[in-house]
């Protein structure tokens, strides 16, 4: 049977001839084995071109082979067509239309890393660790992540149906989601209580650090910040440089993260820079199983430097670095090239970050109003003819003071989110301890 050696040479130069990807000094025997395998590939392609029941598109077949090869390495490496490459660049800039989730493949199953807050996926109730079994009725078991992402994305206002399996469900649930523009803004901030700020980072995009600094400055104009909760829950990650610069906002010195790969240029270290004491208030970082990649870099750096308290549940455990390599005709390779490590040398890959204070999320259930009954205990205020509080010591109650719409929303948020409540209580304790250390005197007894 005739062979197509030009196919073998094409594949060889495509796969191995890229500078920096081949290992220097490969032995001759290994090279010959590689040539033999490539010749087999070319022969198979030749057979398909001549004998398959329908005429095949050779370019599409080769792209499929490349995609399969990369997917066999790990769930995060992939071949990007020119269209995929453009979409990836749009995503890193923070602008694309879809449902708003980060996905991976675990044990051959398409798995949600996390939904991005405020997106259609989040509003539809999708959660980290959910399995996407079907997309518009099509099985996902053999889909690579990029193929699934293309099916999930689409024009704003169009619908996509996903069949979801969750551990505590008895059967699949079909959920129809309307696609929308995924917001550019990755930062949201507010005061939970006077002096105690809250900032949520939904993902790490090109402008995340800039937006974070602006949000902190805006909050500082409203009132001095006594402590901050940094919420990284369900944050699937994003750009490495943004994770480093976000960590740097809260650190004064030292290592933030370092990477180790096979090639020397993949071994990098990232250091914090002096902030002259700026932003050095008590810090609590919220994480959960949907916190991945860049989120874990930030949490790991804060934890190793003992800069703040990590609160929540075990993180996802994506500790690998992907490098985007441009290819001819606008295509690209998304290739896993290194692992990253926390300042203390911990690899996060497949392990994640263990919180300092573990607080599982308790789903909020609205309490039913019950008939009033006599209290189990008696306070001074319950005694007949008790002495009234002096007018000067009276603080305005919720019944008498004007409560803004934002304050009501914050109160509801704290009521529904036990992890956030725990974080706020820890933050208050840290603030009291910091004040005590500063003054070296205990707060006066009231």
N, C-alpha and C positions, 0 to 999 in steps of 0.2 A: 504494500500500500504506500502511496506517495505521502510524503511528510511536508509540512509547511514550516520550514526552518526560519522563514522570515518572521512568522508569528513568534517562534521561540526567542529570536533575537530581540524582537519588539518588547516582549514581556520581560526579558532579562534586563534590558536597559531601563525599562519603566520601574521594575521592582528593585533592582540592585544597583543600577548605575547612577543613582542620585547621590551627589557628594554628601558625605557626613553620615549616611545611613548604613553603609556596608562596614563590616568590621575589618580593620587593617590586618593584613597578613593572614587571610583565610588560606588554609592549606589546600594544595592542589586536589587532593582526593575529595574534599568537600565541594570544591568548585565543579569538579566533574559530575558529582552526584546531583548538584543543582542543575547543571545543563541537561542531565538525563531526565529529571523531573519536568523541566520546561519543555523538553522535546515531547514528553508524554502529553503535556497540556496542549501543545500545538497539534498533535495527532488527534486528540479528542475533539478539538475545535474543527479540524478538517472533516472528521466524521460527521459532526453535527451539521456542518455547512452542506454536505453532500447528501446525507441520508435522513435527516430529521423530517418528520411527517409534513411540516410546513417550513417554508423558507425562513431562516432566522436572520435577525439583525445582528451582524457581527459586533458592531460597536456596543450595543446594549448587552450582548452576551459577555463581552470582555469587562464592561463596567460591573456586571453582576458578579463575575469571578473575582474582581478586585475587592468589591464590597464584602463578599463572603470570606475572602482571605483575611481582611482586616477584622471583621467581626469575630473570626475564630480566635483572635488574639485576646481581646477583652471587650467589654460592652461599650467602651467609650471611644475606641478607635473606629474611624469610618472613612469611606471615600465620599467626597463631596463633588457632585456635579457643579457646573457653573451656576446653575440655579440655586442649588443648596448653599454654595459658597456665598452668594449674594445675600441669602436669607440669614446665614450665620452672622455676616457683618452687620445686617440690620438689627439682629437680636442683640449683639454686643453694644450697639449704639442705643438700644432700648426701644426700638420701634418695629413691631410686627403685629400681624393680626392672627388670632388663634383663640385657644381656650385658656392658656396660661398655666401650663404644668411643665415640670422637668421630669423626664422619664429615663429609665435604664432597663437592662435585661438582667434578671436574677433567675438562675436555674432554668433558663430558656423561656421565662415568662416576662411579659412586658409589665414593668412595675413603676408606679408613681413614686418619685423621690419626694416631691412635695408640690402642692398647688401654690401659685403666687397669690398673695393676699389681694382681695378685691377684684380678681379676674373671674371670668365666667366659670372656670373649673372650681374655684373656691366657693363661689355663690351656689354652685350645684351640689356642694357637699363632698366633693372628692377629697381624699385624705392620703397622706403618706402611707406607703405600703399597700395601697389598693392595687389590684391586678386588673389591667385592661385586657380582657379576653377577646373582645371583638371591637372593631371600628366599622360602623355602618354595615354590620352583619358579617364582615370579613374577619376570619380568625387571625390572631396576631402572633401565634406561637412561632412562626418562622420569620417574622418581620424583624429587621434590624431597626434600631432606634430612629435613624434618619428617615427611613421609609414610613414609620408610624407618625413621626412629626409632620411629614408632608401631608399625610391624610388628616391629621388633626387640625392643621392650619387651613386657612381659606379666607375669603373675603368677609369683611364685617357684615353681620346680619344673617349669614348663612348658618345652617344647622349641621351638627354632626352628632351621631348617636354612638355612645360607648357602652359596652356591656361590662359591668364592673363586678368583681368578686372581692369580698372582704372576709377576713377570718371569722367574724362572728355572725356572718350571714349564712342562711341555709341554701340560698340559690343566687344565681346571677340577677343583677338588676340592670335593666336598660335605661340609660339616662340620656335625654336629648339636651344638648347644650348649644346655645346660640353664640357663634364666634363674635369677638369684639377686638378692638385695638388694645393691645397690652400697654398699660401706661408707661410713659417715659420716666415719671417720677418714682424713684425707689426709696424715698425717705418720707416718713411722716413723724411729726413730733407734737407734743403737748405737755402740759403740767398735769400730773395725776393729783397732786396736792401742792400747796404752796411750797416752792423750793425743790420739789421732787419731780424731775422731768422724765419723760418717756419718749424714746425714739425707736421707731420700727424701720428696719432695712429689709425690703422685700426681696431684693437680689442685688448683685454687684455688677453695675453697668459702668460705662465709661465716665460718667459724671457723678458717681455715688459719693466719693470723698468730698468733692466740691459742694454737693448738696448737703452733706452731713455738717460741714463746717458752717454753712449758711444757716442751717436750721438751729444749730447750737448758738450761733450769734443772735438769731432772732429771739430764742428763748431767754437768753441772757438779758436782752433789752427789756423783757417783760418783768423778770425778777431774777435775783442771783440764784444760780443752781447749787443746791446743797447735796444733791445726789442724782444719779442717772440710771435708768433701766434701759439697756440696749437689747432690743427684742430681735433675735435672729431665728425665731421659730419658723419652720416651713420656708426657710430661705435656701433655695437649691444651689446657691453659689454664683459663679460668674467669673470675672476677671481677676487673675492672681494679683496684678499690680494694685487693684483697688482694695483687695483684702489686706495687703501690706500697708497701704496708706491709711486705711481706716484704723487699723491697729495702732499705727504711728500717732494718730490723734490723741490716744490715751496713754502712750508710753513716753518715757523720758530718754531711755537709752536701751541698748542691748539688742539681741537677736530677735527678730520677729518670726522668721521661718527660714528653712533652707531646703534645697532640693538636691536629690542625688539621682543621676541617670548613668547610662553606659558611656555616653560621650562626655568629654571634659566640659564642653560648653553648656551642658545641662546641669552641672554642679554649681549652684548659685546660692548666695546668702543674702538676706535682706535685713538691714539694720534700722532701728528706730532712731529718730533725731530728737534733740532736746527741744522741748516746748516751753522752757522757762516757767515751769510750774502750771501752765495753762491746762485746763480740763482735768485737773488732778483730784476732783471730788470723788467720793465713794461711788463704786460702779457695780452693778449687777447685770449679768448677761443671761438672757433667757434662751434656751435651746431645746430642741426635741428631735425625734427621729427624722423629721423633714429638714433638719439643718445639715447641709452638706458642703463639701469642697471649701470654697472661700469662707463660708461661715465657720467651718471648723478651724481654719487657719486663725481667724480672729479669736475665737473662743480658746484655742490652744495657747496662743500668745498671751492673752490676758491671764489665763490660769497659771501658766508656767512662771510668769513674772509676779504672781500673787497680787496683781493689780486690781482684781475684782473677784466677785463670787459668781461661779457658773451655776445656774439654777434650771431645773427641768428634768429631761430624760435623755438617755443615751442618744448621741447623734448618729447620722447615717453611716459614716465611715468611708467617704470617698477621698482617699489620700493620694491621688495620682494627678500628674500634670499633663495636659494635652497641648501639643504644639500644632499650629496650623501651618502647613507647608503648601504654598501655591504650586499649581501644576499647569501644564500647557492648556490653552483654550479656556482659561478662567476657572478650571476645576481646582480641587485642593485635597489634601490629606489631613484629616484630624487624627493625630498620632499620639498615643501615650508615650512620653519620652522620659518621665522621671517620677519619683515619689517625693512627697514633701514631708518634712519633719518639724515638730514643734521645737521651740528653743532648747528644751531639755532632751531632745533626741528621740522623742516618741513618734513612731509612725502611726498615722491615723488610718491607713488603708485597711478596710474590712474590720476595723475596731471602733473608730469614732472617738468622741470625747465623752468621758464620764463626768457628769456634773459633780460639783462640790456638795451641793444639796439636791438630792433627788426628789422631785415633786411630780408624780404622775398627774396628767390632766384628768380632772373629774368632769364628765359632761354635765352641763348645767341643766337642772330640772326646775322649772318654775314651781315655787311652793304654793300649795293651795291655801287659801285663807281659811283658818279654823276659828271656831267660836272662842272668845276670850275666856280665860279661866284664871283663877286666883294664882298669883305668882308663888313659886316654890320657896322664895326667900323674900325678906323684907329689908328695904333700904331706909336710910334716915328720912328721905323725902316721902316715904309711905306713912310715917308716923303722924298721928293727929297732932295738930298744933306745933309742928316742927318749925324751927327758926328759919326764916327765909334767907336766901343768899343775898349778900349786900349788892346793891345795884351796880357798883363799880366793878364787881367781879363777874358780872353776868356776861356771858358770851352770846352772840346771836345764834339762835337755833335755826335748823333747816326750815322750820315752820314760819319764821319771821323774816329771814334774810332772802334777798332776791337770788334765785338760782338760775344761772344762764343755761341755755340749751346745751352748750358744750360741757358744762359741769354735770348736767343730768346724764349726758352720754358717757362721760367718764365714770360716773358712779355706776351706771349700768354695766360698763365694760368690766369694772372691778368685781361687780357682783357675779358676773357670768364666767370669769376667768380665774380659777383658783391658783394657777401658776403665777399670774400677774400679781394677785394679792400677796402670795408668799414672797415674791420678789420685792414688793414694796415694803413689806414688814422687815425683810432682811436689810433693805437699803436704809430704812429708818434706824435700825440697830447699828449699822455701820457708821451712820452719820453721828449718832450719839457717842459711839466709841471714839470717832475721830475728834469730836469736840472735846471729849474728856482727855484724850492724849495731848491735845493742843494746850488746853488750860491747866491740865493736871489737877483739876478739881471736879468733884462730882456735881451734877446739877443740883440746885437747891431744892429741898423738900417743900412742896407746895402745901 
